Amino acid sequence: MDVDFKGLYTRSDVFKAVFLANKPTQKRGLIRIGIAVLALIIYIAYTVLTAIQAKTPILDPKLFGSHLMYLLLIALFLYYPNITSTITALKIWRAPTMHHEYRGTISSAGILYAGKKTLITWEQIAKKQITSEIIVLLTSNGILSFLPRGFFKSEGDWQRAIQLVEFNLNEAGK
């Protein structure tokens, strides 16, 4: 029931894989949004109270720069995971090895890459993301392995690959 794969990565594949691998859990995403909202509320309250005490306009034109800077910092905090994922994907895509053909086999032992005979066992996998277009696996020591749908000869091979990943990672307790 082994499934062979072979193909060239596209820039889109790399970006999808990195973004999926770095995708925060829903809980972490909500915490990040909550912190940003709390920071915004505190800043607005501070600005209003300071303006009332100093008897100055709330949106004093002299303070426009500091208001803008604070809002940009909050936006940066919210989008930081996307920014770091973009930088990581660009670094990976620029690596010369990303423009070579990748081939190998998915089996009950793991994913064997044919070039260097590198085996990633199911026990090494710490995180998985599977979409209709790509399988993304991340090991506990940060090795990213991803297999786009186009790497498989047929729809049957793609479905068997997904089944192998799901079954073996469920067996490994992931």
C-alpha positions as CSV (number, residue, x, y, z in Angstrom):
1,M,0.0,0.0,0.0
2,D,3.0,2.3,-0.4
3,V,2.5,5.4,-2.5
4,D,5.1,7.0,-4.7
5,F,5.4,10.7,-5.2
6,K,7.4,12.8,-7.6
7,G,7.4,16.5,-8.6
8,L,8.7,20.0,-8.5
9,Y,7.6,22.5,-5.9
10,T,6.1,25.8,-6.9
11,R,6.4,29.0,-5.0
12,S,2.7,28.7,-4.1
13,D,3.3,25.2,-2.7
14,V,6.1,26.6,-0.4
15,F,4.0,29.5,0.8
16,K,0.9,27.2,1.5
17,A,3.0,24.7,3.4
18,V,4.8,27.3,5.6
19,F,1.5,29.2,6.4
20,L,-0.2,25.9,7.3
21,A,2.7,24.7,9.4
22,N,2.8,28.0,11.3
23,K,-1.0,28.4,11.5
24,P,-1.8,29.1,15.2
25,T,-4.5,27.1,16.9
26,Q,-7.9,28.8,17.1
27,K,-7.3,29.4,20.9
28,R,-4.0,31.1,20.2
29,G,-5.5,33.2,17.5
30,L,-8.3,34.3,19.8
31,I,-5.8,35.1,22.6
32,R,-3.8,37.3,20.2
33,I,-7.0,39.2,19.1
34,G,-8.0,39.6,22.7
35,I,-4.7,41.1,23.7
36,A,-4.8,43.5,20.8
37,V,-8.3,44.6,21.7
38,L,-7.3,45.0,25.3
39,A,-4.3,47.1,24.3
40,L,-6.5,49.3,22.1
41,I,-9.1,49.8,24.8
42,I,-6.4,50.7,27.3
43,Y,-4.8,53.2,24.8
44,I,-8.1,54.8,24.0
45,A,-9.0,55.1,27.7
46,Y,-5.6,56.6,28.5
47,T,-5.9,59.0,25.6
48,V,-9.3,60.2,26.6
49,L,-8.4,60.5,30.3
50,T,-5.2,62.4,29.5
51,A,-7.1,64.8,27.2
52,I,-9.8,65.4,29.8
53,Q,-7.2,66.1,32.5
54,A,-5.1,68.4,30.3
55,K,-8.3,70.0,28.8
56,T,-7.0,69.4,25.3
57,P,-8.8,67.9,22.3
58,I,-8.9,64.1,22.3
59,L,-7.5,63.9,18.8
60,D,-4.9,66.6,19.2
61,P,-3.2,67.1,15.8
62,K,0.2,67.3,17.7
63,L,-0.3,63.7,18.9
64,F,-1.4,62.3,15.5
65,G,2.0,60.7,15.0
66,S,2.0,58.9,18.3
67,H,-1.6,57.7,17.8
68,L,-0.7,56.3,14.4
69,M,2.5,54.6,15.8
70,Y,0.5,52.9,18.5
71,L,-2.1,51.7,16.1
72,L,0.6,50.4,13.8
73,L,2.2,48.5,16.7
74,I,-1.1,46.8,17.4
75,A,-1.5,45.9,13.7
76,L,2.1,44.5,13.7
77,F,1.3,42.4,16.8
78,L,-1.8,41.0,15.1
79,Y,0.0,40.2,11.8
80,Y,3.3,39.1,13.2
81,P,2.7,35.4,12.5
82,N,1.9,36.1,8.9
83,I,5.0,38.3,8.6
84,T,7.3,35.7,10.0
85,S,5.7,33.0,7.8
86,T,6.2,35.1,4.7
87,I,9.9,35.7,5.5
88,T,10.4,31.9,6.3
89,A,8.6,30.9,3.0
90,L,10.8,33.3,1.0
91,K,14.0,31.9,2.6
92,I,12.9,28.3,1.8
93,W,11.9,29.2,-1.7
94,R,15.3,30.9,-2.4
95,A,17.2,27.7,-1.4
96,P,18.6,26.0,-4.5
97,T,17.4,22.6,-3.4
98,M,13.8,23.8,-3.7
99,H,14.1,23.9,-7.5
100,H,15.1,20.3,-7.9
101,E,12.7,17.4,-8.4
102,Y,11.6,15.6,-5.2
103,R,10.6,12.0,-5.2
104,G,10.0,9.3,-2.7
105,T,7.5,6.9,-1.0
106,I,5.0,7.2,1.7
107,S,4.7,3.9,3.6
108,S,3.8,2.5,7.0
109,A,7.4,3.3,8.1
110,G,7.1,7.0,7.2
111,I,8.1,9.3,4.3
112,L,11.2,8.2,2.4
113,Y,12.8,10.8,0.2
114,A,14.7,9.0,-2.6
115,G,17.5,11.6,-3.2
116,K,19.4,11.3,0.1
117,K,17.5,8.3,1.3
118,T,16.0,10.4,4.2
119,L,13.3,8.8,6.2
120,I,10.9,10.8,8.3
121,T,9.2,8.4,10.6
122,W,5.6,8.9,11.8
123,E,6.9,9.1,15.4
124,Q,8.9,12.2,14.4
125,I,5.8,14.1,13.2
126,A,4.6,16.7,15.7
127,K,2.0,18.6,13.6
128,K,0.0,17.8,10.5
129,Q,-2.2,19.9,8.2
130,I,-4.1,18.3,5.3
131,T,-6.1,20.3,2.8
132,S,-7.5,19.4,-0.6
133,E,-4.3,20.6,-2.2
134,I,-1.4,19.7,0.1
135,I,-0.2,17.5,3.0
136,V,2.0,19.4,5.4
137,L,3.9,17.6,8.2
138,L,6.2,19.2,10.7
139,T,8.6,17.2,12.9
140,S,9.3,18.0,16.5
141,N,12.7,19.4,15.6
142,G,11.3,21.7,12.9
143,I,11.7,19.8,9.7
144,L,9.0,20.7,7.2
145,S,7.8,18.1,4.8
146,F,5.0,18.9,2.4
147,L,3.5,17.0,-0.5
148,P,1.3,18.8,-3.0
149,R,-1.5,17.0,-4.7
150,G,0.3,17.3,-8.1
151,F,3.2,15.0,-6.7
152,F,0.9,12.0,-7.1
153,K,0.1,10.2,-10.4
154,S,-3.6,9.8,-9.8
155,E,-6.5,10.8,-7.6
156,G,-6.3,7.3,-6.1
157,D,-2.7,7.7,-5.1
158,W,-3.5,11.1,-3.5
159,Q,-6.3,9.6,-1.5
160,R,-4.1,6.6,-0.4
161,A,-1.4,9.1,0.6
162,I,-3.9,11.0,2.8
163,Q,-5.2,7.7,4.3
164,L,-1.6,6.6,5.1
165,V,-0.8,9.9,6.8
166,E,-4.1,9.9,8.8
167,F,-3.8,6.2,9.8
168,N,-0.2,6.3,10.8
169,L,-0.4,9.5,12.7
170,N,-3.5,8.3,14.5
171,E,-1.6,5.1,15.4
172,A,1.3,7.2,16.6
173,G,-1.1,9.2,18.8
174,K,-0.7,12.6,16.9
